[in-house]
C-alpha cells in the first residue's frame, strides 16, 4: 500500500500554553514532527506531521486522536499527500 503524509494545524485551547499542548501531543499520538509557529500578536499554533501506511491507518483516526489530547482546541488538515 501507499505511504501517506498529513500535516494538521493544531490550536491550543484558550488559556493553554502551546508548549504544554505540544508535549501532550508528542506523548499521546507520536507524530513524525511538530513545529510551533506564531500566527500574530503572540498567538501560536502547532503543525503536526504524521507519516503512515494507508492500509493500517487514516487521517480521520489521527485527527480524532489529536482532538482527544489534553490542551488541544481546534484541529484542521493543512495538507495530505502520498509520499
mmCIF file of the N, C-alpha and C atoms, coordinates in Angstrom:
data_MODEL
# 
_entry.id   MODEL 
# 
loop_
_atom_site.group_PDB 
_atom_site.id 
_atom_site.type_symbol 
_atom_site.label_atom_id 
_atom_site.label_alt_id 
_atom_site.label_comp_id 
_atom_site.label_asym_id 
_atom_site.label_entity_id 
_atom_site.label_seq_id 
_atom_site.pdbx_PDB_ins_code 
_atom_site.Cartn_x 
_atom_site.Cartn_y 
_atom_site.Cartn_z 
_atom_site.occupancy 
_atom_site.B_iso_or_equiv 
_atom_site.pdbx_formal_charge 
_atom_site.auth_seq_id 
_atom_site.auth_comp_id 
_atom_site.auth_asym_id 
_atom_site.auth_atom_id 
_atom_site.pdbx_PDB_model_num 
ATOM 1   N N  . UNK A 1 1  ? 0.823  -1.191 0.000  1.00 0.00 ? 1  UNK A N  1 
ATOM 2   C CA . UNK A 1 1  ? 0.000  0.000  0.000  1.00 0.00 ? 1  UNK A CA 1 
ATOM 3   C C  . UNK A 1 1  ? 0.864  1.251  0.000  1.00 0.00 ? 1  UNK A C  1 
ATOM 4   N N  . UNK A 1 2  ? 0.220  2.380  -0.095 1.00 0.00 ? 2  UNK A N  1 
ATOM 5   C CA . UNK A 1 2  ? 0.916  3.655  -0.221 1.00 0.00 ? 2  UNK A CA 1 
ATOM 6   C C  . UNK A 1 2  ? 1.181  4.293  1.138  1.00 0.00 ? 2  UNK A C  1 
ATOM 7   N N  . UNK A 1 3  ? 2.268  5.025  1.205  1.00 0.00 ? 3  UNK A N  1 
ATOM 8   C CA . UNK A 1 3  ? 2.578  5.812  2.399  1.00 0.00 ? 3  UNK A CA 1 
ATOM 9   C C  . UNK A 1 3  ? 1.940  7.194  2.227  1.00 0.00 ? 3  UNK A C  1 
ATOM 10  N N  . UNK A 1 4  ? 1.375  7.696  3.312  1.00 0.00 ? 4  UNK A N  1 
ATOM 11  C CA . UNK A 1 4  ? 0.687  8.983  3.305  1.00 0.00 ? 4  UNK A CA 1 
ATOM 12  C C  . UNK A 1 4  ? 1.347  9.907  4.317  1.00 0.00 ? 4  UNK A C  1 
ATOM 13  N N  . UNK A 1 5  ? 1.435  11.173 3.979  1.00 0.00 ? 5  UNK A N  1 
ATOM 14  C CA . UNK A 1 5  ? 1.883  12.205 4.922  1.00 0.00 ? 5  UNK A CA 1 
ATOM 15  C C  . UNK A 1 5  ? 0.739  13.194 5.076  1.00 0.00 ? 5  UNK A C  1 
ATOM 16  N N  . UNK A 1 6  ? 0.465  13.555 6.319  1.00 0.00 ? 6  UNK A N  1 
ATOM 17  C CA . UNK A 1 6  ? -0.586 14.532 6.577  1.00 0.00 ? 6  UNK A CA 1 
ATOM 18  C C  . UNK A 1 6  ? -0.078 15.526 7.622  1.00 0.00 ? 6  UNK A C  1 
ATOM 19  N N  . UNK A 1 7  ? -0.368 16.803 7.364  1.00 0.00 ? 7  UNK A N  1 
ATOM 20  C CA . UNK A 1 7  ? 0.004  17.867 8.290  1.00 0.00 ? 7  UNK A CA 1 
ATOM 21  C C  . UNK A 1 7  ? -1.276 18.474 8.846  1.00 0.00 ? 7  UNK A C  1 
ATOM 22  N N  . UNK A 1 8  ? -1.362 18.519 10.166 1.00 0.00 ? 8  UNK A N  1 
ATOM 23  C CA . UNK A 1 8  ? -2.500 19.130 10.848 1.00 0.00 ? 8  UNK A CA 1 
ATOM 24  C C  . UNK A 1 8  ? -2.079 20.449 11.469 1.00 0.00 ? 8  UNK A C  1 
ATOM 25  N N  . UNK A 1 9  ? -2.949 21.432 11.406 1.00 0.00 ? 9  UNK A N  1 
ATOM 26  C CA . UNK A 1 9  ? -2.786 22.656 12.187 1.00 0.00 ? 9  UNK A CA 1 
ATOM 27  C C  . UNK A 1 9  ? -3.523 22.419 13.495 1.00 0.00 ? 9  UNK A C  1 
ATOM 28  N N  . UNK A 1 10 ? -2.829 22.608 14.606 1.00 0.00 ? 10 UNK A N  1 
ATOM 29  C CA . UNK A 1 10 ? -3.414 22.370 15.918 1.00 0.00 ? 10 UNK A CA 1 
ATOM 30  C C  . UNK A 1 10 ? -3.337 23.661 16.728 1.00 0.00 ? 10 UNK A C  1 
ATOM 31  N N  . UNK A 1 11 ? -4.496 24.097 17.183 1.00 0.00 ? 11 UNK A N  1 
ATOM 32  C CA . UNK A 1 11 ? -4.588 25.302 18.006 1.00 0.00 ? 11 UNK A CA 1 
ATOM 33  C C  . UNK A 1 11 ? -4.891 24.888 19.438 1.00 0.00 ? 11 UNK A C  1 
ATOM 34  N N  . UNK A 1 12 ? -4.178 25.456 20.416 1.00 0.00 ? 12 UNK A N  1 
ATOM 35  C CA . UNK A 1 12 ? -4.442 25.083 21.809 1.00 0.00 ? 12 UNK A CA 1 
ATOM 36  C C  . UNK A 1 12 ? -5.757 25.672 22.308 1.00 0.00 ? 12 UNK A C  1 
ATOM 37  N N  . UNK A 1 13 ? -6.315 25.032 23.349 1.00 0.00 ? 13 UNK A N  1 
ATOM 38  C CA . UNK A 1 13 ? -7.497 25.586 23.996 1.00 0.00 ? 13 UNK A CA 1 
ATOM 39  C C  . UNK A 1 13 ? -7.142 26.924 24.606 1.00 0.00 ? 13 UNK A C  1 
ATOM 40  N N  . UNK A 1 14 ? -8.131 27.782 24.721 1.00 0.00 ? 14 UNK A N  1 
ATOM 41  C CA . UNK A 1 14 ? -7.920 29.092 25.317 1.00 0.00 ? 14 UNK A CA 1 
ATOM 42  C C  . UNK A 1 14 ? -7.376 28.917 26.729 1.00 0.00 ? 14 UNK A C  1 
ATOM 43  N N  . UNK A 1 15 ? -6.327 29.671 27.031 1.00 0.00 ? 15 UNK A N  1 
ATOM 44  C CA . UNK A 1 15 ? -5.720 29.606 28.356 1.00 0.00 ? 15 UNK A CA 1 
ATOM 45  C C  . UNK A 1 15 ? -4.683 28.512 28.509 1.00 0.00 ? 15 UNK A C  1 
ATOM 46  N N  . UNK A 1 16 ? -4.423 27.762 27.438 1.00 0.00 ? 16 UNK A N  1 
ATOM 47  C CA . UNK A 1 16 ? -3.437 26.677 27.473 1.00 0.00 ? 16 UNK A CA 1 
ATOM 48  C C  . UNK A 1 16 ? -2.186 27.112 26.720 1.00 0.00 ? 16 UNK A C  1 
ATOM 49  N N  . UNK A 1 17 ? -1.041 26.860 27.290 1.00 0.00 ? 17 UNK A N  1 
ATOM 50  C CA . UNK A 1 17 ? 0.224  27.184 26.639 1.00 0.00 ? 17 UNK A CA 1 
ATOM 51  C C  . UNK A 1 17 ? 0.507  26.176 25.521 1.00 0.00 ? 17 UNK A C  1 
ATOM 52  N N  . UNK A 1 18 ? 0.993  26.671 24.397 1.00 0.00 ? 18 UNK A N  1 
ATOM 53  C CA . UNK A 1 18 ? 1.265  25.804 23.246 1.00 0.00 ? 18 UNK A CA 1 
ATOM 54  C C  . UNK A 1 18 ? 2.337  24.766 23.577 1.00 0.00 ? 18 UNK A C  1 
ATOM 55  N N  . UNK A 1 19 ? 3.311  25.130 24.403 1.00 0.00 ? 19 UNK A N  1 
ATOM 56  C CA . UNK A 1 19 ? 4.387  24.200 24.744 1.00 0.00 ? 19 UNK A CA 1 
ATOM 57  C C  . UNK A 1 19 ? 3.843  22.978 25.479 1.00 0.00 ? 19 UNK A C  1 
ATOM 58  N N  . UNK A 1 20 ? 2.905  23.196 26.414 1.00 0.00 ? 20 UNK A N  1 
ATOM 59  C CA . UNK A 1 20 ? 2.287  22.079 27.141 1.00 0.00 ? 20 UNK A CA 1 
ATOM 60  C C  . UNK A 1 20 ? 1.473  21.213 26.197 1.00 0.00 ? 20 UNK A C  1 
ATOM 61  N N  . UNK A 1 21 ? 0.773  21.849 25.274 1.00 0.00 ? 21 UNK A N  1 
ATOM 62  C CA . UNK A 1 21 ? -0.030 21.106 24.299 1.00 0.00 ? 21 UNK A CA 1 
ATOM 63  C C  . UNK A 1 21 ? 0.871  20.254 23.407 1.00 0.00 ? 21 UNK A C  1 
ATOM 64  N N  . UNK A 1 22 ? 1.982  20.816 22.958 1.00 0.00 ? 22 UNK A N  1 
ATOM 65  C CA . UNK A 1 22 ? 2.924  20.076 22.107 1.00 0.00 ? 22 UNK A CA 1 
ATOM 66  C C  . UNK A 1 22 ? 3.495  18.882 22.870 1.00 0.00 ? 22 UNK A C  1 
ATOM 67  N N  . UNK A 1 23 ? 3.850  19.067 24.132 1.00 0.00 ? 23 UNK A N  1 
ATOM 68  C CA . UNK A 1 23 ? 4.362  17.952 24.939 1.00 0.00 ? 23 UNK A CA 1 
ATOM 69  C C  . UNK A 1 23 ? 3.329  16.841 25.038 1.00 0.00 ? 23 UNK A C  1 
ATOM 70  N N  . UNK A 1 24 ? 2.065  17.200 25.244 1.00 0.00 ? 24 UNK A N  1 
ATOM 71  C CA . UNK A 1 24 ? 0.991  16.210 25.322 1.00 0.00 ? 24 UNK A CA 1 
ATOM 72  C C  . UNK A 1 24 ? 0.809  15.484 23.995 1.00 0.00 ? 24 UNK A C  1 
ATOM 73  N N  . UNK A 1 25 ? 0.883  16.224 22.894 1.00 0.00 ? 25 UNK A N  1 
ATOM 74  C CA . UNK A 1 25 ? 0.749  15.616 21.562 1.00 0.00 ? 25 UNK A CA 1 
ATOM 75  C C  . UNK A 1 25 ? 1.857  14.599 21.333 1.00 0.00 ? 25 UNK A C  1 
ATOM 76  N N  . UNK A 1 26 ? 3.096  14.979 21.643 1.00 0.00 ? 26 UNK A N  1 
ATOM 77  C CA . UNK A 1 26 ? 4.234  14.072 21.447 1.00 0.00 ? 26 UNK A CA 1 
ATOM 78  C C  . UNK A 1 26 ? 4.098  12.814 22.287 1.00 0.00 ? 26 UNK A C  1 
ATOM 79  N N  . UNK A 1 27 ? 3.578  12.949 23.496 1.00 0.00 ? 27 UNK A N  1 
ATOM 80  C CA . UNK A 1 27 ? 3.439  11.804 24.393 1.00 0.00 ? 27 UNK A CA 1 
ATOM 81  C C  . UNK A 1 27 ? 2.295  10.878 24.002 1.00 0.00 ? 27 UNK A C  1 
ATOM 82  N N  . UNK A 1 28 ? 1.207  11.428 23.475 1.00 0.00 ? 28 UNK A N  1 
ATOM 83  C CA . UNK A 1 28 ? -0.007 10.637 23.237 1.00 0.00 ? 28 UNK A CA 1 
ATOM 84  C C  . UNK A 1 28 ? -0.123 10.042 21.838 1.00 0.00 ? 28 UNK A C  1 
ATOM 85  N N  . UNK A 1 29 ? 0.276  10.795 20.797 1.00 0.00 ? 29 UNK A N  1 
ATOM 86  C CA . UNK A 1 29 ? -0.002 10.324 19.434 1.00 0.00 ? 29 UNK A CA 1 
ATOM 87  C C  . UNK A 1 29 ? 1.238  10.089 18.583 1.00 0.00 ? 29 UNK A C  1 
ATOM 88  N N  . UNK A 1 30 ? 2.422  10.344 19.111 1.00 0.00 ? 30 UNK A N  1 
ATOM 89  C CA . UNK A 1 30 ? 3.688  10.008 18.454 1.00 0.00 ? 30 UNK A CA 1 
ATOM 90  C C  . UNK A 1 30 ? 3.783  10.489 16.999 1.00 0.00 ? 30 UNK A C  1 
ATOM 91  N N  . UNK A 1 31 ? 3.781  11.805 16.776 1.00 0.00 ? 31 UNK A N  1 
ATOM 92  C CA . UNK A 1 31 ? 3.897  12.326 15.406 1.00 0.00 ? 31 UNK A CA 1 
ATOM 93  C C  . UNK A 1 31 ? 5.325  12.215 14.876 1.00 0.00 ? 31 UNK A C  1 
ATOM 94  N N  . UNK A 1 32 ? 5.475  12.323 13.564 1.00 0.00 ? 32 UNK A N  1 
ATOM 95  C CA . UNK A 1 32 ? 6.799  12.316 12.946 1.00 0.00 ? 32 UNK A CA 1 
ATOM 96  C C  . UNK A 1 32 ? 7.540  13.625 13.231 1.00 0.00 ? 32 UNK A C  1 
ATOM 97  N N  . UNK A 1 33 ? 6.793  14.734 13.324 1.00 0.00 ? 33 UNK A N  1 
ATOM 98  C CA . UNK A 1 33 ? 7.408  16.042 13.568 1.00 0.00 ? 33 UNK A CA 1 
ATOM 99  C C  . UNK A 1 33 ? 6.347  17.013 14.073 1.00 0.00 ? 33 UNK A C  1 
ATOM 100 N N  . UNK A 1 34 ? 6.790  17.967 14.905 1.00 0.00 ? 34 UNK A N  1 
ATOM 101 C CA . UNK A 1 34 ? 5.918  19.032 15.386 1.00 0.00 ? 34 UNK A CA 1 
ATOM 102 C C  . UNK A 1 34 ? 6.689  20.335 15.326 1.00 0.00 ? 34 UNK A C  1 
ATOM 103 N N  . UNK A 1 35 ? 6.092  21.363 14.731 1.00 0.00 ? 35 UNK A N  1 
ATOM 104 C CA . UNK A 1 35 ? 6.693  22.695 14.680 1.00 0.00 ? 35 UNK A CA 1 
ATOM 105 C C  . UNK A 1 35 ? 5.698  23.700 15.231 1.00 0.00 ? 35 UNK A C  1 
ATOM 106 N N  . UNK A 1 36 ? 6.192  24.602 16.069 1.00 0.00 ? 36 UNK A N  1 
ATOM 107 C CA . UNK A 1 36 ? 5.350  25.666 16.607 1.00 0.00 ? 36 UNK A CA 1 
ATOM 108 C C  . UNK A 1 36 ? 5.571  26.900 15.745 1.00 0.00 ? 36 UNK A C  1 
ATOM 109 N N  . UNK A 1 37 ? 4.467  27.526 15.321 1.00 0.00 ? 37 UNK A N  1 
ATOM 110 C CA . UNK A 1 37 ? 4.539  28.738 14.504 1.00 0.00 ? 37 UNK A CA 1 
ATOM 111 C C  . UNK A 1 37 ? 3.708  29.831 15.149 1.00 0.00 ? 37 UNK A C  1 
ATOM 112 N N  . UNK A 1 38 ? 4.208  31.048 15.046 1.00 0.00 ? 38 UNK A N  1 
ATOM 113 C CA . UNK A 1 38 ? 3.463  32.193 15.559 1.00 0.00 ? 38 UNK A CA 1 
ATOM 114 C C  . UNK A 1 38 ? 2.590  32.749 14.449 1.00 0.00 ? 38 UNK A C  1 
ATOM 115 N N  . UNK A 1 39 ? 1.302  32.937 14.762 1.00 0.00 ? 39 UNK A N  1 
ATOM 116 C CA . UNK A 1 39 ? 0.376  33.481 13.773 1.00 0.00 ? 39 UNK A CA 1 
ATOM 117 C C  . UNK A 1 39 ? 0.432  35.001 13.783 1.00 0.00 ? 39 UNK A C  1 
ATOM 118 N N  . UNK A 1 40 ? 0.107  35.599 14.933 1.00 0.00 ? 40 UNK A N  1 
ATOM 119 C CA . UNK A 1 40 ? 0.129  37.050 15.081 1.00 0.00 ? 40 UNK A CA 1 
ATOM 120 C C  . UNK A 1 40 ? -0.158 37.416 16.529 1.00 0.00 ? 40 UNK A C  1 
ATOM 121 N N  . UNK A 1 41 ? 0.421  38.502 16.970 1.00 0.00 ? 41 UNK A N  1 
ATOM 122 C CA . UNK A 1 41 ? 0.138  39.051 18.296 1.00 0.00 ? 41 UNK A CA 1 
ATOM 123 C C  . UNK A 1 41 ? 0.300  38.016 19.403 1.00 0.00 ? 41 UNK A C  1 
ATOM 124 N N  . UNK A 1 42 ? 1.316  37.168 19.302 1.00 0.00 ? 42 UNK A N  1 
ATOM 125 C CA . UNK A 1 42 ? 1.577  36.175 20.336 1.00 0.00 ? 42 UNK A CA 1 
ATOM 126 C C  . UNK A 1 42 ? 0.742  34.922 20.247 1.00 0.00 ? 42 UNK A C  1 
ATOM 127 N N  . UNK A 1 43 ? -0.126 34.815 19.255 1.00 0.00 ? 43 UNK A N  1 
ATOM 128 C CA . UNK A 1 43 ? -0.946 33.617 19.083 1.00 0.00 ? 43 UNK A CA 1 
ATOM 129 C C  . UNK A 1 43 ? -0.100 32.568 18.359 1.00 0.00 ? 43 UNK A C  1 
ATOM 130 N N  . UNK A 1 44 ? -0.026 31.381 18.954 1.00 0.00 ? 44 UNK A N  1 
ATOM 131 C CA . UNK A 1 44 ? 0.786  30.314 18.375 1.00 0.00 ? 44 UNK A CA 1 
ATOM 132 C C  . UNK A 1 44 ? -0.060 29.089 18.080 1.00 0.00 ? 44 UNK A C  1 
ATOM 133 N N  . UNK A 1 45 ? 0.412  28.317 17.131 1.00 0.00 ? 45 UNK A N  1 
ATOM 134 C CA . UNK A 1 45 ? -0.216 27.043 16.784 1.00 0.00 ? 45 UNK A CA 1 
ATOM 135 C C  . UNK A 1 45 ? 0.876  26.055 16.435 1.00 0.00 ? 45 UNK A C  1 
ATOM 136 N N  . UNK A 1 46 ? 0.515  24.783 16.390 1.00 0.00 ? 46 UNK A N  1 
ATOM 137 C CA . UNK A 1 46 ? 1.479  23.737 16.062 1.00 0.00 ? 46 UNK A CA 1 
ATOM 138 C C  . UNK A 1 46 ? 1.094  23.096 14.734 1.00 0.00 ? 46 UNK A C  1 
ATOM 139 N N  . UNK A 1 47 ? 2.102  22.790 13.940 1.00 0.00 ? 47 UNK A N  1 
ATOM 140 C CA . UNK A 1 47 ? 1.904  21.991 12.737 1.00 0.00 ? 47 UNK A CA 1 
ATOM 141 C C  . UNK A 1 47 ? 2.439  20.606 13.063 1.00 0.00 ? 47 UNK A C  1 
ATOM 142 N N  . UNK A 1 48 ? 1.559  19.615 12.950 1.00 0.00 ? 48 UNK A N  1 
ATOM 143 C CA . UNK A 1 48 ? 1.880  18.258 13.368 1.00 0.00 ? 48 UNK A CA 1 
ATOM 144 C C  . UNK A 1 48 ? 1.881  17.347 12.147 1.00 0.00 ? 48 UNK A C  1 
ATOM 145 N N  . UNK A 1 49 ? 3.012  16.692 11.897 1.00 0.00 ? 49 UNK A N  1 
ATOM 146 C CA . UNK A 1 49 ? 3.193  15.823 10.737 1.00 0.00 ? 49 UNK A CA 1 
ATOM 147 C C  . UNK A 1 49 ? 3.107  14.360 11.150 1.00 0.00 ? 49 UNK A C  1 
ATOM 148 N N  . UNK A 1 50 ? 2.336  13.599 10.390 1.00 0.00 ? 50 UNK A N  1 
ATOM 149 C CA . UNK A 1 50 ? 2.271  12.147 10.550 1.00 0.00 ? 50 UNK A CA 1 
ATOM 150 C C  . UNK A 1 50 ? 2.586  11.503 9.208  1.00 0.00 ? 50 UNK A C  1 
ATOM 151 N N  . UNK A 1 51 ? 3.298  10.376 9.247  1.00 0.00 ? 51 UNK A N  1 
ATOM 152 C CA . UNK A 1 51 ? 3.526  9.548  8.070  1.00 0.00 ? 51 UNK A CA 1 
ATOM 153 C C  . UNK A 1 51 ? 3.027  8.156  8.421  1.00 0.00 ? 51 UNK A C  1 
ATOM 154 N N  . UNK A 1 52 ? 2.216  7.561  7.533  1.00 0.00 ? 52 UNK A N  1 
ATOM 155 C CA . UNK A 1 52 ? 1.636  6.269  7.840  1.00 0.00 ? 52 UNK A CA 1 
ATOM 156 C C  . UNK A 1 52 ? 1.274  5.519  6.567  1.00 0.00 ? 52 UNK A C  1 
ATOM 157 N N  . UNK A 1 53 ? 1.088  4.217  6.713  1.00 0.00 ? 53 UNK A N  1 
ATOM 158 C CA . UNK A 1 53 ? 0.641  3.350  5.627  1.00 0.00 ? 53 UNK A CA 1 
ATOM 159 C C  . UNK A 1 53 ? -0.876 3.430  5.578  1.00 0.00 ? 53 UNK A C  1 
ATOM 160 N N  . UNK A 1 54 ? -1.436 3.752  4.433  1.00 0.00 ? 54 UNK A N  1 
ATOM 161 C CA . UNK A 1 54 ? -2.889 3.938  4.341  1.00 0.00 ? 54 UNK A CA 1 
ATOM 162 C C  . UNK A 1 54 ? -3.674 2.642  4.562  1.00 0.00 ? 54 UNK A C  1 
ATOM 163 N N  . UNK A 1 55 ? -3.011 1.503  4.539  1.00 0.00 ? 55 UNK A N  1 
ATOM 164 C CA . UNK A 1 55 ? -3.697 0.237  4.803  1.00 0.00 ? 55 UNK A CA 1 
ATOM 165 C C  . UNK A 1 55 ? -3.927 0.027  6.301  1.00 0.00 ? 55 UNK A C  1 
ATOM 166 N N  . UNK A 1 56 ? -3.138 0.681  7.138  1.00 0.00 ? 56 UNK A N  1 
ATOM 167 C CA . UNK A 1 56 ? -3.233 0.442  8.580  1.00 0.00 ? 56 UNK A CA 1 
ATOM 168 C C  . UNK A 1 56 ? -3.775 1.628  9.368  1.00 0.00 ? 56 UNK A C  1 
ATOM 169 N N  . UNK A 1 57 ? -3.878 2.793  8.762  1.00 0.00 ? 57 UNK A N  1 
ATOM 170 C CA . UNK A 1 57 ? -4.307 3.982  9.492  1.00 0.00 ? 57 UNK A CA 1 
ATOM 171 C C  . UNK A 1 57 ? -5.018 4.932  8.528  1.00 0.00 ? 57 UNK A C  1 
ATOM 172 N N  . UNK A 1 58 ? -5.605 6.001  9.087  1.00 0.00 ? 58 UNK A N  1 
ATOM 173 C CA . UNK A 1 58 ? -6.235 7.012  8.243  1.00 0.00 ? 58 UNK A CA 1 
ATOM 174 C C  . UNK A 1 58 ? -6.090 8.373  8.908  1.00 0.00 ? 58 UNK A C  1 
ATOM 175 N N  . UNK A 1 59 ? -6.200 9.412  8.104  1.00 0.00 ? 59 UNK A N  1 
ATOM 176 C CA . UNK A 1 59 ? -6.069 10.764 8.650  1.00 0.00 ? 59 UNK A CA 1 
ATOM 177 C C  . UNK A 1 59 ? -7.212 11.101 9.594  1.00 0.00 ? 59 UNK A C  1 
ATOM 178 N N  . UNK A 1 60 ? -8.383 10.542 9.361  1.00 0.00 ? 60 UNK A N  1 
ATOM 179 C CA . UNK A 1 60 ? -9.513 10.815 10.262 1.00 0.00 ? 60 UNK A CA 1 
ATOM 180 C C  . UNK A 1 60 ? -9.278 10.197 11.641 1.00 0.00 ? 60 UNK A C  1 
ATOM 181 N N  . UNK A 1 61 ? -8.660 9.021  11.702 1.00 0.00 ? 61 UNK A N  1 
ATOM 182 C CA . UNK A 1 61 ? -8.323 8.412  13.000 1.00 0.00 ? 61 UNK A CA 1 
ATOM 183 C C  . UNK A 1 61 ? -7.277 9.255  13.719 1.00 0.00 ? 61 UNK A C  1 
ATOM 184 N N  . UNK A 1 62 ? -6.290 9.750  12.976 1.00 0.00 ? 62 UNK A N  1 
ATOM 185 C CA . UNK A 1 62 ? -5.262 10.597 13.583 1.00 0.00 ? 62 UNK A CA 1 
ATOM 186 C C  . UNK A 1 62 ? -5.864 11.901 14.100 1.00 0.00 ? 62 UNK A C  1 
ATOM 187 N N  . UNK A 1 63 ? -6.790 12.465 13.325 1.00 0.00 ? 63 UNK A N  1 
ATOM 188 C CA . UNK A 1 63 ? -7.455 13.701 13.747 1.00 0.00 ? 63 UNK A CA 1 
ATOM 189 C C  . UNK A 1 63 ? -8.251 13.478 15.036 1.00 0.00 ? 63 UNK A C  1 
ATOM 190 N N  . UNK A 1 64 ? -8.951 12.363 15.125 1.00 0.00 ? 64 UNK A N  1 
ATOM 191 C CA . UNK A 1 64 ? -9.690 12.027 16.346 1.00 0.00 ? 64 UNK A CA 1 
ATOM 192 C C  . UNK A 1 64 ? -8.736 11.903 17.527 1.00 0.00 ? 64 UNK A C  1 
ATOM 193 N N  . UNK A 1 65 ? -7.595 11.269 17.299 1.00 0.00 ? 65 UNK A N  1 
ATOM 194 C CA . UNK A 1 65 ? -6.593 11.124 18.353 1.00 0.00 ? 65 UNK A CA 1 
ATOM 195 C C  . UNK A 1 65 ? -6.061 12.463 18.814 1.00 0.00 ? 65 UNK A C  1 
ATOM 196 N N  . UNK A 1 66 ? -5.807 13.371 17.866 1.00 0.00 ? 66 UNK A N  1 
ATOM 197 C CA . UNK A 1 66 ? -5.332 14.709 18.218 1.00 0.00 ? 66 UNK A CA 1 
ATOM 198 C C  . UNK A 1 66 ? -6.378 15.468 19.030 1.00 0.00 ? 66 UNK A C  1 
ATOM 199 N N  . UNK A 1 67 ? -7.630 15.379 18.622 1.00 0.00 ? 67 UNK A N  1 
ATOM 200 C CA . UNK A 1 67 ? -8.706 16.086 19.334 1.00 0.00 ? 67 UNK A CA 1 
ATOM 201 C C  . UNK A 1 67 ? -8.855 15.604 20.776 1.00 0.00 ? 67 UNK A C  1 
ATOM 202 N N  . UNK A 1 68 ? -8.475 14.356 21.034 1.00 0.00 ? 68 UNK A N  1 
ATOM 203 C CA . UNK A 1 68 ? -8.597 13.785 22.371 1.00 0.00 ? 68 UNK A CA 1 
ATOM 204 C C  . UNK A 1 68 ? -7.441 14.180 23.305 1.00 0.00 ? 68 UNK A C  1 
ATOM 205 N N  . UNK A 1 69 ? -6.392 14.772 22.758 1.00 0.00 ? 69 UNK A N  1 
ATOM 206 C CA . UNK A 1 69 ? -5.226 15.151 23.573 1.00 0.00 ? 69 UNK A CA 1 
ATOM 207 C C  . UNK A 1 69 ? -5.561 16.359 24.435 1.00 0.00 ? 69 UNK A C  1 
ATOM 208 N N  . UNK A 1 70 ? -5.136 16.311 25.691 1.00 0.00 ? 70 UNK A N  1 
ATOM 209 C CA . UNK A 1 70 ? -5.379 17.411 26.620 1.00 0.00 ? 70 UNK A CA 1 
ATOM 210 C C  . UNK A 1 70 ? -4.717 18.694 26.130 1.00 0.00 ? 70 UNK A C  1 
ATOM 211 N N  . UNK A 1 71 ? -5.473 19.775 26.115 1.00 0.00 ? 71 UNK A N  1 
ATOM 212 C CA . UNK A 1 71 ? -4.954 21.074 25.708 1.00 0.00 ? 71 UNK A CA 1 
ATOM 213 C C  . UNK A 1 71 ? -5.225 21.433 24.257 1.00 0.00 ? 71 UNK A C  1 
ATOM 214 N N  . UNK A 1 72 ? -5.688 20.470 23.458 1.00 0.00 ? 72 UNK A N  1 
ATOM 215 C CA . UNK A 1 72 ? -5.953 20.729 22.041 1.00 0.00 ? 72 UNK A CA 1 
ATOM 216 C C  . UNK A 1 72 ? -7.341 21.357 21.901 1.00 0.00 ? 72 UNK A C  1 
ATOM 217 N N  . UNK A 1 73 ? -7.387 22.501 21.190 1.00 0.00 ? 73 UNK A N  1 
ATOM 218 C CA . UNK A 1 73 ? -8.652 23.175 20.939 1.00 0.00 ? 73 UNK A CA 1 
ATOM 219 C C  . UNK A 1 73 ? -9.207 22.804 19.585 1.00 0.00 ? 73 UNK A C  1 
ATOM 220 N N  . UNK A 1 74 ? -8.606 23.353 18.537 1.00 0.00 ? 74 UNK A N  1 
ATOM 221 C CA . UNK A 1 74 ? -9.069 23.082 17.169 1.00 0.00 ? 74 UNK A CA 1 
ATOM 222 C C  . UNK A 1 74 ? -8.006 22.328 16.388 1.00 0.00 ? 74 UNK A C  1 
ATOM 223 N N  . UNK A 1 75 ? -8.478 21.493 15.456 1.00 0.00 ? 75 UNK A N  1 
ATOM 224 C CA . UNK A 1 75 ? -7.595 20.719 14.584 1.00 0.00 ? 75 UNK A CA 1 
ATOM 225 C C  . UNK A 1 75 ? -8.130 20.837 13.169 1.00 0.00 ? 75 UNK A C  1 
ATOM 226 N N  . UNK A 1 76 ? -7.240 21.102 12.226 1.00 0.00 ? 76 UNK A N  1 
ATOM 227 C CA . UNK A 1 76 ? -7.646 21.104 10.815 1.00 0.00 ? 76 UNK A CA 1 
ATOM 228 C C  . UNK A 1 76 ? -6.523 20.540 9.968  1.00 0.00 ? 76 UNK A C  1 
ATOM 229 N N  . UNK A 1 77 ? -6.895 19.876 8.897  1.00 0.00 ? 77 UNK A N  1 
ATOM 230 C CA . UNK A 1 77 ? -5.905 19.318 7.962  1.00 0.00 ? 77 UNK A CA 1 
ATOM 231 C C  . UNK A 1 77 ? -5.384 20.453 7.098  1.00 0.00 ? 77 UNK A C  1 
ATOM 232 N N  . UNK A 1 78 ? -4.066 20.605 7.082  1.00 0.00 ? 78 UNK A N  1 
ATOM 233 C CA . UNK A 1 78 ? -3.473 21.607 6.210  1.00 0.00 ? 78 UNK A CA 1 
ATOM 234 C C  . UNK A 1 78 ? -3.080 20.998 4.865  1.00 0.00 ? 78 UNK A C  1 
ATOM 235 N N  . UNK A 1 79 ? -2.520 19.786 4.925  1.00 0.00 ? 79 UNK A N  1 
ATOM 236 C CA . UNK A 1 79 ? -2.033 19.162 3.696  1.00 0.00 ? 79 UNK A CA 1 
ATOM 237 C C  . UNK A 1 79 ? -2.024 17.641 3.875  1.00 0.00 ? 79 UNK A C  1 
ATOM 238 N N  . UNK A 1 80 ? -2.374 16.943 2.813  1.00 0.00 ? 80 UNK A N  1 
ATOM 239 C CA . UNK A 1 80 ? -2.322 15.481 2.829  1.00 0.00 ? 80 UNK A CA 1 
ATOM 240 C C  . UNK A 1 80 ? -1.877 15.012 1.448  1.00 0.00 ? 80 UNK A C  1 
ATOM 241 N N  . UNK A 1 81 ? -0.872 14.120 1.414  1.00 0.00 ? 81 UNK A N  1 
ATOM 242 C CA . UNK A 1 81 ? -0.396 13.647 0.123  1.00 0.00 ? 81 UNK A CA 1 
ATOM 243 C C  . UNK A 1 81 ? 0.282  12.289 0.251  1.00 0.00 ? 81 UNK A C  1 
ATOM 244 N N  . UNK A 1 82 ? 0.457  11.640 -0.871 1.00 0.00 ? 82 UNK A N  1 
ATOM 245 C CA . UNK A 1 82 ? 1.200  10.385 -0.914 1.00 0.00 ? 82 UNK A CA 1 
ATOM 246 C C  . UNK A 1 82 ? 2.683  10.687 -0.875 1.00 0.00 ? 82 UNK A C  1 
ATOM 247 N N  . UNK A 1 83 ? 3.424  9.809  -0.231 1.00 0.00 ? 83 UNK A N  1 
ATOM 248 C CA . UNK A 1 83 ? 4.873  10.015 -0.127 1.00 0.00 ? 83 UNK A CA 1 
ATOM 249 C C  . UNK A 1 83 ? 5.580  8.971  -0.950 1.00 0.00 ? 83 UNK A C  1 
# 
